[in-house]
Amino acid sequence: MANADLRQVELNTNEILNAARAEHSAAATAGVEGGVFYHDPVMLCECLEGLRLNEPAMKSGVFVDCTLGGGGHSYAISNKLDATGTLHAFDRDEEAVAFATKRLASIPAERAPKFVVHPVPFAELGNEIEAGSVDGILYDLGISSHQVDDSSRGFTFVGNNPLDLRMDRREGVSAQEWLRKVDADDLADALRRNADMDRAFKLASRIVELAAGCAEENREILPSDMKTVVEAVFPDKRREANGLLARVFQAIRMEVNGELAQIETSLRAAVDCLKVGGRLVVMSYHSVEDRCVKDTCAEFEKACICPENLPVCMCGGNHQRLKKVNRKPILPSADEINKNSRARSAKLRVYERV
Ligand SMILES: C[S@@+](CC[C@H](N)C(=O)[O-])C[C@H]1O[C@@H](n2cnc3c(N)ncnc32)[C@H](O)[C@@H]1O
């Protein structure tokens, strides 16, 4: 985005913030707006620690939250900064941006950092944020509780709303449209790649038949139709039907939103955006997401980038740009999992720019 456009976004953001400050309600501080619960931030203390936000020198730092959602992490980050700090926040979901912006407005203006919203996919990070300018970048991947709980968004198989699965409903094709166009081979690849599904081809063939049947009958594909297909393909796993269905939804959602490509592109840009010593903090919720994070970052942990078959290093051996802060990913405490079941599958990886 050009500097002039960026300034415009900043101005618009300030207008929204000032308007929201004027009508601020105390509930906004708790992720609850007008009685609607949005999202409970996962591993909040661990994320702040990973971003080094407990260090006094970071009060005036520049931070990026790539996944604003309900603003839980952003709200806590803003509270660690002072008026000399800056928080940039990305989300491709306009409802999330509206909700979180209002919530962040509850921080008193005299100590609130500069807040800049980027209502675009986080793969745009490198176009929106200057190289070498950032102290810490956070990703809390996947979807928010609100996106799942609001059945009109078509993310859930609880209830029976037509599948949509887009984070930004203004862009791209819905799950319905995608399933009508995809062939069984490509769908099977997506089921394997995005959710490690067994019997992927059989499942994909049945889903493609279902989509064609629904198109003929001129009706939408419903979660109950998908459940019938999953039960037919896995008659021996009836007890696990909901878990299997969740993985089918996950695989289709990841395809419709281009999630793995988004993560890879954005992480590469994040390495450029960080200052030396800056932190990259990434939280994932399933093995496919985590593998994408780990493999992408691993490329930047290598000092030597010569082809493996070269007997001696010819590249200078000084290419390392990230180092792990923790050897193993950080996991949520049992207490947090008890309080918030969504945390149970979370894995947090922290890297430092070198
Ligand atoms: C798990 S939620 C974040 C919750 C947030 N940390 C909080 O405490 O409320 C993930 C958010 O990231 C957004 N998101 C996911 N992938 C994105 C992408 N590629 N670009 C921009 N936003 C994305 C989703 O729309 C969702 O609102």
PDBQT file of the ligand as one rigid body, heavy atoms in Angstrom, charges set to zero:
ROOT
HETATM    1  C1  LIG A 401      -8.101 -17.175  16.159  1.00  0.00    +0.000 C 
HETATM    2  S1  LIG A 401      -8.770 -15.713  15.556  1.00  0.00    +0.000 S 
HETATM    3  C2  LIG A 401      -7.833 -14.472  16.383  1.00  0.00    +0.000 C 
HETATM    4  C3  LIG A 401      -8.375 -14.144  17.729  1.00  0.00    +0.000 C 
HETATM    5  C4  LIG A 401      -7.668 -12.993  18.406  1.00  0.00    +0.000 C 
HETATM    6  N1  LIG A 401      -6.286 -13.290  18.669  1.00  0.00    +0.000 N 
HETATM    7  C5  LIG A 401      -8.374 -12.610  19.694  1.00  0.00    +0.000 C 
HETATM    8  O1  LIG A 401      -7.751 -12.666  20.764  1.00  0.00    +0.000 OA
HETATM    9  O2  LIG A 401      -9.549 -12.248  19.652  1.00  0.00    +0.000 OA
HETATM   10  C6  LIG A 401      -8.114 -15.601  13.953  1.00  0.00    +0.000 C 
HETATM   11  C7  LIG A 401      -8.534 -14.359  13.179  1.00  0.00    +0.000 C 
HETATM   12  O3  LIG A 401      -7.616 -14.229  12.107  1.00  0.00    +0.000 OA
HETATM   13  C8  LIG A 401      -8.326 -13.904  10.937  1.00  0.00    +0.000 C 
HETATM   14  N2  LIG A 401      -7.542 -14.459   9.839  1.00  0.00    +0.000 N 
HETATM   15  C9  LIG A 401      -7.263 -15.757   9.606  1.00  0.00    +0.000 A 
HETATM   16  N3  LIG A 401      -6.520 -15.872   8.500  1.00  0.00    +0.000 NA
HETATM   17  C10 LIG A 401      -6.316 -14.623   8.029  1.00  0.00    +0.000 A 
HETATM   18  C11 LIG A 401      -5.605 -14.091   6.909  1.00  0.00    +0.000 A 
HETATM   19  N4  LIG A 401      -4.985 -14.877   6.055  1.00  0.00    +0.000 N 
HETATM   20  N5  LIG A 401      -5.573 -12.749   6.755  1.00  0.00    +0.000 NA
HETATM   21  C12 LIG A 401      -6.201 -11.935   7.647  1.00  0.00    +0.000 A 
HETATM   22  N6  LIG A 401      -6.917 -12.383   8.712  1.00  0.00    +0.000 NA
HETATM   23  C13 LIG A 401      -6.963 -13.708   8.892  1.00  0.00    +0.000 A 
HETATM   24  C14 LIG A 401      -9.683 -14.533  11.085  1.00  0.00    +0.000 C 
HETATM   25  O4  LIG A 401     -10.644 -13.832  10.317  1.00  0.00    +0.000 OA
HETATM   26  C15 LIG A 401      -9.928 -14.428  12.593  1.00  0.00    +0.000 C 
HETATM   27  O5  LIG A 401     -10.650 -13.262  12.901  1.00  0.00    +0.000 OA
ENDROOT
TORSDOF 0
